[in-house]
Amino acid sequence: MEVVYRQGRATAAEIARGLLDPPSYSAVRAMLVILVNKGHLRHESEGQRYVYLPTVPRERARRRAMRELVTTFFGGSPKDAVVALLEETDQRLSAKDLEEIRRRIENAKRKGG
């Protein structure tokens, strides 16, 4: 999905080339079929090949994926997901990042959430 969002539209071969450690071409094609069947992608014919396009804006897909991640791995607890991210990150958060997180927490408190 990341490759398709980054490029806007892409063939299976372009998607495979856009992956850091791509699986076989047939595995990429199989995953594309799954993503089309789930409604995440659609395809258009261009000659004898399909060009894949996202069906929803990236931000909406990101929110949906985050909800599913929190539900599946953190029992629906956003707090547990945030704590896991803070504890497991390989990169140190900058002062600017920490300030942004603090600001978002304060906004959530004001909104009652």
KAPE-V333899 format. One record per pair of residues at least 4 apart in sequence whose ideal C-beta (glycine too) atoms are under 8 Angstrom apart, sorted by the first residue. I is the first residue (numbers start at 1). J is the second residue. Records with the same first field share a line. If there is no record, write none. Layout:
BEGIN
I: J + J
END
This chain:
BEGIN
1: 5 + 35 + 40 + 41 + 54 + 61
2: 6 + 18
3: 7 + 10 + 14 + 15 + 18 + 19
4: 8 + 9 + 10 + 15 + 41 + 52 + 53 + 54
5: 54 + 58 + 61
6: 18
7: 14 + 18
8: 53
9: 51 + 52 + 53
10: 14 + 15 + 18 + 51 + 52
11: 15 + 46 + 49 + 50 + 51 + 52
12: 16 + 25 + 28 + 29 + 32 + 49 + 50 + 52
13: 17 + 25
14: 18
15: 19 + 28 + 32 + 52
16: 22 + 25 + 28
17: 22
19: 23 + 28
22: 28
23: 27 + 28 + 31
24: 28
25: 29
26: 30
27: 31
28: 32
29: 33
30: 34
31: 35
32: 36 + 41 + 43 + 50 + 52
33: 37
34: 38
35: 40 + 41 + 52
36: 40 + 41 + 42 + 43 + 52
39: 55
40: 54 + 55 + 56 + 61
41: 52 + 53 + 54 + 55
42: 52 + 53 + 55
43: 50 + 51 + 52 + 53
44: 50 + 51 + 53
45: 49 + 50 + 51
46: 50 + 51
54: 58 + 61
56: 60 + 61 + 64
57: 61
58: 62
59: 63
60: 64
61: 65
62: 66
63: 67
64: 68
65: 69
66: 70
67: 71
68: 72
69: 73 + 74 + 81
70: 74 + 76 + 77 + 78 + 81
71: 75 + 76
73: 81
74: 78 + 80 + 81 + 84
75: 80
77: 81
78: 82
79: 83
80: 84
81: 85
82: 86
83: 87
84: 88
85: 89
86: 93
89: 93
93: 97 + 98 + 101
94: 98
95: 99
96: 100
97: 101
98: 102
99: 103
100: 104
101: 105
102: 106
103: 107
104: 108
105: 109
106: 110
107: 111
108: 113
109: 113
END
